[in-house]
Amino acid sequence: MTIRYIASSRLPTPWATFTMHGFEDEATGKDHIALTLGDTADGQPVLGRVHSECLTGDALFSMRCDCGYQLQEALKRIAETGRGVLLYLRQEGRGIGLLNKIRAYHLQDQGADTVEANEQLGFSADLRRYDLCLPMLEHLGIDALQLMTNNPRKVEALTRVGVEVTERVGLTTGLNPHNEHYLSTKAGKLGHMMALGDFTAASDVDTERKP
């Protein structure tokens, strides 16, 4: 894995002004970014999230998943803490790509769940890679994460590639009538540690979400 640092800049957001760091995966040509806030290189565990790209949720405000909601909530929590990191990885659709994700959505429209749709297309449930995270974090001087995720498999995957995770911090947000089955499938088939009762009421979340 060859990750090359490109440049950094300020990124003002509704929650805080982050520093955006650009990286290139020379093997695939894909670009990835990290957003940091505060002193993340002081040797102490850093509140962070490893977020895989979801164009439909992050940019188009889709309510079929919880991705965009989680992205905004993670940035909000980092801002409230005053210190943290978010790695934004270009791994659309749990690694299957945008067009295959649309194909998977079509199968879900016909009754398949999110895991079944991937499998019917010939993919495993999750094709994401996390080996690129360690060199990005090392460049930023980050030794350990307090990781915001509901997915224990993500914790295990990051640990296997050498990232120290000192704590898993739950990130349950974004429940609505359009993604309730999707979230139930993630809990039941993919082992995500959440229950529907953990979420804010759907009506509250829907009205609070902002571009």
Disulfide bonds with the S-S distance in Angstrom:
none
